[in-house]
Amino acid sequence: MLSARNYLVAIIAIFAGSLPLHAQKIHSFSIDQAMEYAGKNAVQVKNSLLDVLIQKQTNRDVTSIALPQISLSGNVLDYLDIPTTLVPGEFAGQPAGTFLPVKFGTKWTMGTGVSFNQLIFDGQVFIALKARNGTMNLAQRIAELTEENIRWNVYKIYYQLAAGKVQIKLLDDNIERLQKLQHDVTIMYENGFTEKLDIDKIGVQLTNLQTEKLKANNLIQNGYSGLKVLMGMPIQDSLQLTDSINSTTILDGVLEAGQFSYSSRREFQIGEITNKLNGLNLRRYKLSQLPTFSIVGNYNKNAQRNSFDFFNKGNWFTSSYIGLSVQVPIFHGLQARARIRKAELELQKSINNQDQLKIQIDNEILAAKNNFTAAISTLDFQKKNMELAEKVYEQTKKKYEIGTGSTSEINDAHLELKNAQTNYLTALYDAIVAKADFLKANGKF
């Protein structure tokens, strides 16, 4: 039979053996280093940067339309049945209205040639070329917005984990208090000044605190794993957070965030670029009604043989031309008119969205400012309340030790202290999120 300890060791060994092998690395990151790492390794950021490269190739594809188009063609034909042509019978002394079937040509023909086409003017291509910078800027702004959102989430989780260290510290302090109290009450019990029930009550509280600490550590470890996933870090790597969280940390950088302009928000930049592209799209459909001009050219060599001997002596016949091709749109079933109207509506829609975005940004900034102000005030109040609860607990404990207090008073004081600590941690979490939202609303990520 395995002992409880050996059974636990066996379970841990099984789980450890099931983990994939990986060369573990140790990362000690400040908040800036963590956000920088995420900006380079997060899958969402990598894919958004690939989208920029994809757009670059799309732009090259558009550019190629305006470059010379040269193609080489060739063919070899074996006429299993040479085509038949009907010749008027009069040519052979036959009655008028009759026809004689005659086969012209050879069994084998071969031809090869080069064609050339250079676009001179096409309104739609002209606008597409002009839109290349806009589409690249749009892809880059979207990539930056993706990275900003990753950095924003890393910031919140990083400092929430840092706040988790504060929670563990508070739990350790409470456990130490109760252990000392348990020791003192045990001595009092041995000297006949208290009951065994008082020791048992403290033992129950200690067990509850140790269980709470175990759960808190588990949540923190899961939080570290979630942060690694968000940052694009292998789960097997070790991550250590070097920055701590306190009231000073929460206030850092807030004053600088007060200087705001709409253009500092990447969503607004994306909206501006979208408006310009929609405007170009409207011009594209309007210019589609203009004629298109191209220079065309062709050079061909053809040969006919009764047998496949094209590479022996024999004639090859040349044909070539160069010219100007013009295509004038006349009527396409009102298609152009419908597309122009659709583009006008899409442009107006994007303008409306941009106006709405301004209102939304104003609201976000105001709400973020109010939430952050309230969170800071609440954090300050809860910190003072927690410090006061600690004093009350210590005073109640002293009363108990000199015989003027009861265990129920100590329990009540400890419960009030725990509630004050919980409220402080909640206020700390809220302040972290409020600061992150405030910075993001002001375009500072």
C-alpha positions, 0 to 999 in steps of 0.5 A: 500500500502506498502512503498518502505522501507517496501517493501524492508524489506518484500523482505529481510524477505522472503529471510531470511526465505527461508534459511535453519536453521543452528547454525551459527559459526563465524570464524576469519582466518589468511591465514594459518588458512584458508588453514589448515581448507580447508585441513581438511574440503574440500570435495576433500581432504576428498575424496582423504584421503578416496582413501588412506583408499580404497587403504589400503583395496585393499592391504589387499585384495592382502595380503590375496592371500598369506595367507592360504585359508581354506573352509568348504563344505557340501551337502545333496542329495536326489536321486529322481531316483538313478543313473543306471549303466550298468553291462556286462551281462556275470556277470549274465550268459547272452550272451556276449555283453549284459548289465544289468541295475543295480542301486547302492547307497542309496536314501540319501547321506550327505557329509562334508569336509574341504579343505586347500590351501597355496600358496608357490610361484606365481610370480605375487602374489610375485610382487603384495605384493612387490608393496603394499608400492608403491601403498600406497605411490601413493595414499598418494601423490595424496591426498597431491597434492589434498590438495596442489591445494586446499590450492593454490586456497584458498591462491589466493581467500583469498588475492583477498578478502583482496584486495577487502577491499583495493578497498572498502577503495579507493571507500570510500576515493573517496566518502568522497572527492566528498562529501567534494567537493560537500559541498564546491561547494554548499557553493560557489554556495550559494555565487554566485561563481559557477553554479548549474550545477557544483553541479549536476555534482558532484552529478552524480559522487557520485551516480556512486561511490556509485553504484560501491561500491554496486557492489564491495561489492556484488562481495566480498560477493559472493567471500566469499561464493565461498571461503566457498564452496572451504574450505568446510565451511557451507554457513551460517557461518560467515567468517572474514579474519584477514590478510591484503594485501600490498607490504610487504605481497606479498614479504613475503616468496619469498626468501625461495622459491628460493631453489628448487629440482624436488622432492619438486613437488608432481607431480614429486613424483607421476611420480617417484612412477608410474615409479617404479610401471610400472617396477614392473608390467613388472616383474609381467608379466615376472614372470607369465611364472614361475611355481606356487606351492601350498600345498593342503589338504582335509578332508571329511566325507560321509554317505549314508542312505535309509532314512533321519536318518544321525544323528542316528547310522550309518557309516560315511566314511572318506577320506583325502589327503595332497599334493603339487600342481604345475602348469606349464604354457606351451602355452597361445596363446602368451598372456604372450608375448603380456602383457610383451611387453605392460608393457614395452611400458607403462614403457617407456611412464611413463619415457617419461612423467617424462622427459617431466614433468621436462621440464614443471616444469622448464618452470613453474618456469621460467615463474612464476619468470618472471611473479612475477618480472613483477607483483611486478614492475608493482605494485610499479609503479602503487602505485606511479602513484596512489599517484601522481594522488591523489596529482594532484587531491588535487592541482586541487581542491585547484586551483578551490577553489581559483578561478583559476581552473574549474570544468572540470579540477577537473573532469579530475583529479578525472577521472585520479585518478580513473583510477590510482586506478583501475590500482593499484587494477589490479596490486595488483590482478596480484601480488597476483596470480603471487606470488601464482603461483611462490610458487606453481611452487617451491613446497612451498604449 
